[in-house]
Amino acid sequence: MERFIQFNDETVNSAFWMELSDLAAALSQNPNLKVEFGPLAYFQKEPAVLYVSHFWHHRSRQEETAGMKTDIYLRALGTAQWTDEEAVHSFIHRYKNGFARQLLAVAEDIRLELLCVQLRPGTKKAFGIRKQVMRGYHEGQLSVNRSKGFFTDAVYNALFVLWQADAPFDWPDIHPGINGAIPFIDRTARALFDARTTKDVVKIVSDIADVLEELDVRGMVNTYSHLPDYRQPTIEEAAVDPGKRQDPLANDDEQDADEHEQFDEQFFTWHRESEETRGTFMQFDLDQGAKTPMMGNTAREGDEGDAALASVQGRSKKSSREQYSRLLAERRDADTQADETRYGKENIGAKAIYEKPRTAKDSEREQYRLLKDETAPVVHTLKRMIEKSIEKKKTSPRTDLLTGRLGRKLTRYFTDDNPRLFYKKQEPSREINAAFYLLIDSSASMYDKMDDVKKSAVLFHETLASLRVPHEITGFWEDTSSLSKDVKPNHFLTAVPFNTSYQAETGYAIMQLRPEEDNRDGFALRLAIEKMERRSEERKFLIVFSDGEPSAADYDKNGVLDTHEAVMAARKKGMTVFNLFIGDEALDEARQQTMKTIYGHGSIMAPDVSELPHVLTPILKKLLFDSI
């Protein structure tokens, strides 16, 4: 079953996408910066997202790679470090038309391009390819827009070609109303080559935009670039009190203070339509009325922010049970929200559902016995090899030591500057101090591989059980039938648990593993890491059986990076992570590279699923030897 990462039916190389994500995070020094694909390339500050343009699709591999990487350079390195956000915001506040904003976006990019090349000369080749492709594109657009009568668009295209030209640029005839202003536009535009700051670019673009605004020509039709507002909203803008009126009254009457009457009666401010009261005032939908002063000793003149009625004074009193319960619920919600990213941002809403295996049927027991007999020779050989190695380490002394018992080879006392003449016997006993966790992808694409996977799981279980090494075998999948926007149920069937892993008749539940639906690998790995962290063994191994990239709801593209981050988290905690990639079909280079990108050197390919037990055997052997 082929799985690709899709965006609007565009096939994306997930390994290259991860490379772009790592590049953006490294250049911006922001590990939380996400990379997305969109119609236009730009940098969004909050939340931190860098958009790479679809403009580079359907081009040669060299042009696509250079184009997307230069989008990263311009945004993560250029915009993040050298763009004056206040200057951009002031410009946006002044100019509302598309021509001015798009021209500032492209002019700032050209300034940033020079800075990027100066700081990182290795980017020069990629920017050279970008310049050639973009210049050719805008030369074609210039001709098209002139013929269609999109004259403002043609001016934009001409300015782009001017700024990116390798030879002298001659302006074409665009429109009688524009041609007279071309000498001024040309002279002003050439000042961009001397611009040092964003304010310099803003001044150049403002002068050009002001001239075009005075001409009677149609506004810009096409969209070639996007200028985001990098400014974050102020505290006042972000926290608007819903209890205050935001729009002015239709009339502007004010009530005189002497007309205001006071009452000693107590008014209750709660009603069903305003259960959650905020602010000072009760809120009503009024279009007309008179603004009134406050009551009591803290009188003040009303303003446009007040509701169109007087506030009601009251007395403090003990809170009700309902209010206290609501406060506790709000605190629980806050704790839940803080805990949502515990398993990664891409797994918000993922819910673990642990299933217990049912009592094994006679057919399952018979199937297990057949697989056990089939793998018995390999298990027996592995067991003997490991036991001999353990015995050898028990009896073999450690030699060439500086202290201990004096050995027989004393000539080194005369020949070596720092002779090591002593030895020590090994400790009287030694066992395998390790724990193993086997995660099995139980997604739908495993339907034709599950029988061989079960055989490998039996080999895994019988080998470790014979050596009394604690281990666990778990199948995982995501249930799409009960999927919702907020809850993503992920099932975990533990066929062999740690606490009974080397007891007799434990492995029958392996036969209950079956292909289900989707697979959210990063989430499963993080849960396995949590369980392994609680183990006391010195060496901890995580082995993942899968047949491709992660695939789940809202997870196809970001799942690659999320799984990679989970693997890195496990290795930082001292765990060894391996992936056994299973595939009947020929493994294409892109998929191989993706799995290697996720797991690094811990990714092992098994092109023929029938060879899986033979691939697993040397891995088990090596890991067990390392644990002795």
N, C-alpha and C positions, 0 to 999 in steps of 0.2 A: 504493500500500500504506500504510494508515494505521498510524501508530505512536504509542502513548500510553505514558505512564509508569504502571505499575500497582502497586498494593499491595493485596493481598487483593481483587482485582477492583474496586478503587476507582480511578477515573480522576483523576489528579492533574495540575494545571496546572504544568508544569515551570518555566515562567517565574516563576510565583508562588513555587514552591518555592525557586528560586535567590534570589529576593528575601528569603525567610525566612532562607536560609543566610547571605547577606551581612549581614542585620540582626543575626543571632545572633553572627557573628564580630566585627562592629563593636562591639556593646554589651558583649560579654564580653572584648574585646581579645585574643581567642584565635583566630587564623586556622585552627587545626586543629580547631575545634569543629564537629562534624557535626550536622546536623539530620535526624531521622528521624520517621516517623509511627508512633504506637502507640496502644493502647487508652486509656492514661492519659498525662498530661503530667507529666514530671519531668526533673530534671537529673542525669546520671550523670557523675561526676568523672573516673574512670579506667576505660576510655578516655573522652575527653571527647565525650559525646553528649547532645544536647538532644532530648527526645521531645515532639512536638506531638500533641495528642489527636485521635483520630477522632471525638470528640464533636461537632466542628464541621462534619462532613460532612452533606450533604443538608439544608442550611439555605440561607437567602438569601445572595447574594453578599456583601452588607454584613456579615451576621452571621458568615459563614465567615472573611472577611478579618480582621475585628476580633478574633474568637476566637483564631485562630491567631497573630496578631501579639501579642496580650496573653499568650499562652502563652510566646512568646519574651521579652517584656518581663519577666515574672515570673521566668523561669529565668536568662536571660543577664545581666539587669541586677540583679534582686532577689536571687535565691538566691546568685549568684556573689559579690555584694558585701556583703550584709547578713545572711545566715543564719549563725548561730553553729554550726559543725559539731560542736564538742565537746558543746554542749548537746543537739543532736539525737541524737548517739551515746549519751549518757548516758540519754536518754529511751528510746531503743530497747532499750538493755540492761535497763531496768527493766520496760517494758511490752511484752508479747508479743501482746496481743489486737489485733484489727484496728480496733476502734472507736477506741481511744486513738491509734493511729498515724495513721489517716485523719483524725481530728479535728485533730491537730497539723498535718498537711499543709495542710488547708484554712484553719486559723486563721493559720498563718504566711503563707499566700498573701494573706489579707486585710490583714495588717500590711504586707506588701511592696507591695501595690497602692497604698496611700496614699503610700508612699515614692517609688514610680515616678512617680506623678502629680505629686508635689511637685518631683522632680528634673527631669522632662520633662513639662511641662504639655501638650504636643502629644498625649500618650497618653490624655488625659482622655476624649475622645469614644469611643475604642475600649473603654476600661474601662467606660464607661457602657453600651455595648451588651452587653458581656460580663455585667455585673451583672444587666441586665434578663433576658437569656436564661437565665442560671444560676438566678436567683431563681424564674422561672416553672417551670423544670424541677424544682427541689427542692420547690416547693409541690405539684406533681403527685405527686412521689415520696412526700411526707409523707402524703398521702391514701391512696395505694396501700399503703404499708407498714403504716399503722394498720389497714386492712381485712384485710391478710394476716396480721397478728400479728407482724410484724417490728418489735418495739417499739424495740430499740436503733437500728435503721436510722432509725426515725421521729424519735428524739431527735436524731440526726445531721442529718437534713433540717431539723428545726425550728431547730436552732442555726444552720445555714447561712442560713435565711431571716431569722432574728433579726439576724445580723451584716450582711446585705445589704439590710435593709428600709429603705424610704424613709418609712414611716409607723409609728406604734406597733404593736408585735407582741403579739398575745394568744396564749398557749400553748393548744393544744387538749388535750382529754383523750386521753392516750395509753394508759396502763395503770395500774390501781390501785396497783401497787407503785412506779410511777415518779412518779405525780402528786404524792405527798407530798414528793418531792425537787425538784420543779420550781422552787419559789421560790429554793432555794439555787443550782440550776443556772443559773437566769436571772440572779441577782445576780452570780454568778461570771463568767458568759459576757460580761456587759456591760463587765467590766473590760478586755476585749480592745481597746476603743476607746482606752484610755489606755496600752496596751502599747508600749514603746519598743524592746525587744530580744527576741531569740529566747528568752532565759531567762524573760522575763515571760510569753511565750506558753506556754512549757512549764509554768510554775507554774499558769496558769489551766486548761490542758487536764488536767494531773495531778489537780487538785482535782475536776474533773468526772468524770474516768475512775475515780477512787477511789470516788466515790459510787455510780456505776453498777455497779462491780465488787461492791459489797456487796449490791446488789439481786438478787433471784432472777429474772432475766430472761434470755432467750435472747441469745446473742452476735450480733454484726453479721453479716448474710448477704450483702449486696451490697457491691461495691467501687466507690467513687466517686473516690478519690484514692490516691496512692501516696507513701509517705515513704521515700526511699532513705537508706542509711547513707553519708554523705559522707566518713566517716573512711577514710583509706588504711591498709592493713595495715602493721603495724610490720615492721621488718627481721627480727625474730625469727619473726613469723608468716609472712612471705613466704618465708623461707629455712629451712625445716624440714629437718633432717638426716635423710635416710631411713635412716641407719645406727643411729639411736637409737630405742629403743622408745617409742611414743607412748601406749600404753594400759598401765595398771598390771597387775601380775601378779595372778592369782586369790588367791594367798596373799601374805603380806607378810613372808616369812622372810628373814633375812639370815645370811650365812655368816660365822662368826668368822674373824678374821685368822689365828689359830693353826692352823685346820683347812686353810688354803690351802697346797697343795703347789706347788713351783717345779720347773721342768724346764729343762735346758740344751739340749734338742733344738730344732731349727728347724722351725717349722710354716709351710706355704705357705697363704696366705689366698685364693688364686684358685681358683675352680671355675666350671664352665659356667653355673651358675645365678646367679652374682654376678660377672659379668665386669667390670662397672663398679662398683668398690668405692668407697664414700664413707664418711667418718666414721672413727672410731677402731676400731670393733668389727666383727667378723663378725656377720651377722644370721641368726637362726633364728626360725622360727615356734614360740614357746613360750608356753603358757598358764600354766604353773606352773614354779617354780624358786626358787632362792635368789639374792639380790643379793650380789655379791662385790666385794671391794676390788681396786684395781689392783695389778699386779705390779711388782716392781722398787723402786727408791729413791723413786719418785714416788707412793707409796701414798696412797690416799684412800678414804674410806668410800663405798660404792656408794649410788646414789640411784635414783629411779624412772625416770630418763631412761636408765639404763644397760641394755644388753642383759643377758639372764639368763645370763651366762657371763663368765669372766675374759678380758681382752684378751690378745693374744699379742705379746710383744716380738720384734723382729727387727732386722736390720741393713740399712743402706742399701747398694744395689749399683747397678751400671750398668744403665740402662734397656734394655729389649729393643727390637729393631727394630719389633716390633708396637706397643709403647707409643708409640714416637716417631712412627710413621705415624698412629696414632690422634690424637695431639696436633696434627699437621699438618692432619689432616682436620677437627678441631674448629675450628682457626683459619680454615680455608677456609670452613667453614659460617658462622662469625661474620661474615667478610667478605661472604659472599653475602647473609646476612640484612640487613646494613647497606646493601647495594646494591639491595635489593628495591624500595625506594621511589624509586629513581632516576627512574622515569618516572611517578611519582604513586602515591598509596596505592590508587587504584582499579584500577591496572594491575599489581598484584603477581601474578606468575605468567605475565604476558603474554610470549610468546616470539616474536621476529621471525624469520621464515623468508623469505629473499630468493630469489626465483625469477629465472632467466635466461630470456629469451624464446628460443624455438626458431627454427630457420631458417624464414623466411617461405615459405609456400606460394604457388604461382602465383596462386591465387584471392585470397589476401590482398594480394599485390602489385597485382593488377588493381583490387581494391576501393580500395586506397590511392590509386592513380593517378586513379581517378574522383573521389574526394573532393578530391584535390589540384587537379584541373582545376576543380572546382566552386568552390573557395575562392580560386583564383588571382587573380581581379579584386580581391578585398578585400585579399589579401596584397600585391599590386602597389601598390595605392593607399596602404596603410599604409607600405610601404617608401619610396615617393617622398616622402610627407609627412615622415617622420622624417629622411631624407637631406637634404631641403631645409632642415629646421630645423637640422641639424648644420652644413651649409654656411653658413647665415646666421650662426650663432654664430662660425664661423671668421673671417668677413670683417667683421662688424659691430663697430665700435669701442665701447668702454665710455666714456661721456661723463660730464660733471659730476663730475670727480674733483678732488681737492685737489693732486695731483701728476701729472706726466706731460708730454705735449706740449701746448703752448698752442693752444687752439682759436680759432675765428674770432669767436665771440660774446663781445665784450669789454664790452658795455654793462653787464653785470651787475657789473662792477668798481665802477661808480658807483651802482648801484641796490640791490645786496644787501649786507647786513652781513658775510656770510661767503661771498663768491663762489666758485663752483666753475668754473674756466675751463679745466681741462685734460682730456685724453682719453688712452686707451691702446688699442692694437690688441689684438685677441684672440690667444690662443695659436694657433700655426700649424696644429694638428690637435687633434681632439677625438673620442672614441668614446663609445659607451654603456657606462658603467661600472656594470653591473647583472647580477644573476643571478636566474633565475626557477625556481620549483619548483611544479609542478602535481600536486596529489594528487587522484585520482579515486576516489570511493566506488564500490567494486565489489561492493556487497551485493546480495542477491536482489531487493530492491525496485527495482533499476535495470534490470530485464529489458526494460522497454518504453521505456527512455530511452537505452540504451547506443549505439545507432546515431547519434543526434544528438550524444551526448557525444564519440564518436570523430571526428565531423566537426569539432567545436569543437577537439578536441585536435590535429587536422591543421592547422587554421587557426593555432592557437597555435604549433605547431612550425615550420611553414613561414615564418611571419612572423619569428620570432626567429632561425631559421637563416639567412634571407636577410640579416639585419642582423648576423650573427655574434655573437649574444648567447647566452652559455652558459645552458642550461636543462635541466631534467629532468622527465620525465613518469612517474608511478608510480601504479599501481592498488593498492588495499589492501582486505583483507577478513579476517575471522576464521573459521577452520575449526571448525565445530561438531561435525563427525563424529568428530574425534580429540580433542575437548575432554575435559579431566579436571579434578579439583578443584584440582590444583597447577599444571597447565600449560595455558595458553590460546594455542594457536598462531595467530599472525597472519602472513598471507602478504603479500609485497610484490613485485609484478611491475613491474620497471623497463623500460618500453617504450622510453624515450629517456634514456640516461645523460648526465651532464654532459660526460664526456670525448670523446664523439663526437656532441654535440648538433647541430653545424652541418656535419657531414660528409654527403656524398651517400648516399642510400639508407639513411638511419638510421631513418626513421619507420615502416617497415613493421610493426614489432612493436606499434604502436598498435592494429592490427586484431585482436590477440590478447587484448585486454581484454574481459572478459565478466562478466556478473553471477554472483556466487558465493553467499556466505552472510551473515554479520553484519558490522557495521562498528564498530570501536573507534577513534573519531576522535581522542581525546586522545592515545592511544598513538602513532598514525601521525604526528600533528603534532609530538610531542616528538622522534621519530626524525628527522623532516625538519629540525627546528631544529638538532639536532646536526650534521647534514650541512651545513647552510647556514652554521653558525658557522665551519666550516673553510674557507669560501670567502673570497677576498681582495677581492671586489668591494665597492664603496662602498655600493650600494643592493641590498637583498635582498628579494624578493617571494615570498610563499607564497599560492597560490590553491587553494582547495578546492572541487571539484565534489561536491555531495551533494544528496539529495532529501528530507532530513528529519533528525530527531534521531539521535544515536548509539544503537546498539542492539546489545548483545552480552551474554555471560553475566555475570550479577551487575553489570550496567553500565547498565541502562535508565534508572534515576532519577539515580544519581550520575554517569553519563556526561555529562550536560549541564554540571554544574559542573566536572568534570574537563577537558572540552574547552575551556570558558571559561578555566580556569586556564592551559591550554596556549597559548591565543591571547594571553593577557596576558603570559605568559613570553616569547613571541616578540617582542611589541611592546616589551617592556622591553629586549630585546637590539637594538633598532633595526630590526627587520624589519617589513615591511608585510604584513598578513594580510587576504585577501579570501575571502568565501564566495559562491559562485554557487548559489543555492537553485533546484533544478529541480523543477517539478511540473506535471503535466497538469491536475490537478483544481484547483478554486478553492481559494485559500489562505485558510484560516480565520485569524481574528485571533490565536488562541492560538499557532498554529504560527509565524506571522510574528513574534510577539513573542518566542517562544523563540529563534529564529535570531538576532534582533537582540540578544537578551540575551547570547548566546554570542559573537557577532562584533561587536557594537556597530554603528557606522556602516559597517563593512566587510562588511555583508550585503546582497546584491543579489538580488532575486527575479526569476525567469524563469518566469511562470505557464505559458507554452506552450513545451515543450521544443524545438520547431522554431525558436523565436526565439533560442535559446542562442547561435549564432554572432554574431548581430546585437548581443546584449548584451555578448559578449566583446570585440567590436571596439573600442568606445569605451574600455573598461577598459584594454586593451593600449595604445591610443593615449595615454591619460593617463599610464600608468605609464612608458612609453618617453620621453615628453616630460619627465617629472620626472627621468629619469635622464641627460638630456643635459647 
